Amino acid sequence: MIEIAGYVAACDTAARTDRIIAICEELGIAVLADKGYVGAGGIFETPIKRTAGCELPEKYRAFNKGHARLRVAVVRGVAKLKTWRIFRHARCSPNWLTSGVAAVLTLTVYT
């Protein structure tokens, strides 16, 4: 899962089709990604994996913890949006979905 400033692309194809990754590269914006993107290089910031049979040093564990703290807000937000029935089988314009997500977030925050 790729998280880019609140936008989550469930797969590489969607992120590449929308040119999100290319735009982030042009602007120099880092992309917080999960461990599935280790070695992808470029703008992907991933947690550091430990090697087999060794523990991670404290500085790497601290980095992973900070990485997780930054990602958690986006992951929880997407999980919350997925609970709304209206978005499960949406067959409408993406422009409407953007407005719908904004409305749902407003209702979630202020109710």
C-alpha positions in Angstrom: 0.0 0.0 0.0 1.4 3.4 -1.0 0.5 6.4 1.1 1.0 9.9 -0.4 -0.1 12.9 1.5 -3.4 11.3 2.5 -4.0 9.5 -0.9 -3.8 5.8 -0.7 -3.4 3.7 -3.8 -4.2 0.0 -3.3 -1.9 -1.1 -6.1 0.9 0.3 -8.2 -1.2 0.4 -11.3 -3.6 3.0 -9.9 -0.8 5.1 -8.6 1.0 5.0 -11.9 -2.1 5.5 -14.0 -2.9 8.7 -12.0 0.8 9.7 -12.4 0.9 10.1 -8.6 4.4 8.5 -8.2 5.8 10.5 -11.1 4.4 13.8 -9.7 5.9 13.0 -6.3 9.3 12.3 -7.9 9.2 15.6 -9.8 8.3 17.5 -6.6 10.7 15.6 -4.4 7.9 14.3 -2.1 8.8 11.1 -0.2 6.2 8.3 -0.3 5.7 6.3 2.9 5.3 2.6 1.8 5.1 -0.7 3.6 7.8 -3.4 3.6 6.6 -4.7 0.3 8.3 -1.8 -1.4 11.8 -2.4 0.1 14.4 -2.0 -2.6 12.0 0.0 -4.9 14.4 2.9 -4.5 13.6 6.4 -5.6 11.1 8.2 -3.4 9.8 5.2 -1.4 10.5 5.4 2.3 10.1 1.9 3.8 10.7 0.5 7.3 14.0 -1.2 7.7 13.9 -5.0 7.8 16.1 -7.0 10.1 18.4 -9.7 8.8 17.7 -13.3 9.7 18.9 -14.2 13.1 19.8 -10.6 14.1 18.0 -8.0 16.0 17.6 -4.5 14.7 19.8 -1.8 16.4 17.9 0.7 18.5 18.3 3.5 15.9 16.6 1.5 13.2 13.8 0.5 15.6 13.3 4.1 16.4 13.2 4.9 12.6 10.6 2.1 12.1 8.5 3.4 15.0 8.5 7.0 13.5 7.6 5.6 10.1 4.7 3.7 11.6 3.5 6.8 13.5 3.4 8.8 10.3 1.5 6.0 8.4 -1.1 5.2 11.0 -3.3 8.2 10.4 -3.7 7.4 6.7 -4.2 3.7 7.4 -6.9 4.4 10.0 -8.6 7.0 7.8 -8.8 4.6 4.9 -10.1 1.9 7.2 -12.8 4.3 8.5 -13.8 5.2 4.9 -14.1 1.5 4.0 -16.8 1.1 6.7 -19.1 3.5 4.9 -21.4 1.5 2.7 -21.7 4.1 0.0 -18.1 3.6 -1.1 -18.1 -0.2 -1.4 -19.7 -0.4 -4.8 -19.5 3.1 -6.1 -20.2 3.3 -9.8 -20.0 7.0 -10.3 -17.6 9.8 -11.4 -14.4 10.0 -9.4 -15.1 13.7 -9.0 -18.3 12.9 -7.1 -16.4 10.4 -4.9 -13.9 13.2 -3.9 -16.9 15.3 -2.7 -18.4 12.3 -1.1 -15.2 11.5 0.9 -15.0 15.1 2.0 -18.6 15.0 3.2 -18.1 11.7 5.0 -15.0 13.0 6.7 -16.9 16.1 7.8 -19.6 14.0 9.2 -17.1 11.7 11.0 -15.2 14.6 12.6 -18.1 16.8 13.6 -20.6 14.2 14.8 
